[in-house]
């Protein structure tokens, strides 16, 4: 099952492969494990692969490109991102959340020239002839804080016109944003012609703020949403255990308490929390698909199994009755 992104001709499968873990996110992923994860996703029918220069400072793009070069080019869709250029360094660099990365540091650049240079460098790392979906990366307050308005203007004046031109010339099939903040998607949707938003962590069992204004705007303007971070970076997959992650940090008490309530209702209905977390965002008509990160084949198989699990309607009714999800949220 696949859906087109907005008005574009680019189709993505319901589940896509999220490439951040293959950049050694939090821990090293061996080449063998990375290849196994990708091959398992392919065997499961996943034909959408997402990556970015940030992921392992180029390592994620290299690994995904190496795998996809062995597949028919028209059989899959690939997205990567602009907004950071990788500047080579002479010594070992601190990759932050990414460990054992190549000797290059990411530098923000949302200019026209920076966007075009980023595309050229991504194609070189990928070893592919084209990118299907090109996204402006992390142009939100989550990333830039008080500097976000300046970066937003830089992207609107530079990167966005460059991407729109690439789309008009048929170099890429679809353009949009890859961000962690729904509000910047709404700002962009009102003034720019985009096909999709890869929105991470903001439409989940724990958060449904986009329902009020962003999703109706997307439907009205025929902009597709790709759901990322459906487990809110951990807690909806692991459950509300001590040290569970939310938004890339240990979950605060309020989130742990809400996740505990969700988990109790899951247990009452015999539903896996992770299955509900994956299936929930996909029920909204604005959402074309979801990307799931994986670092080994077993995680891919688990993700596919979660999508295929049957969940009783009474479960969703209970969540709404307990005000744990919005009353107007579409459910599977």
ABEGO torsion letter per residue (X at the ends): XBBBBEABABBBBABBBBAAAAAGBGBBBBAAAAAAAAAAAAAAGBABBBBBAABGGGAAAAAAAAAAAABBAAABBBBBBBGBBBBBBABBBBAEABBGBBBBBBBBBABAAAAAAAAAAAAAAAGBABBABBBBBGBBAAAAEAAAAAAAAAAAAAAAAAAAAAAAAGABABBEBBBABAAAAAAAAAABBBABBBBBGABBAABAAAAAAAAAAAAAAGBBBBBBGAAGGGAAAAEBBBGBBBGGBBBBAAAAAAAAAAAAAAAAAGBBAAAAAAAAAAABAABABBBBBBABAAAAAAAAAAAABBBBAAAAAAAAAAGABBAABBBX
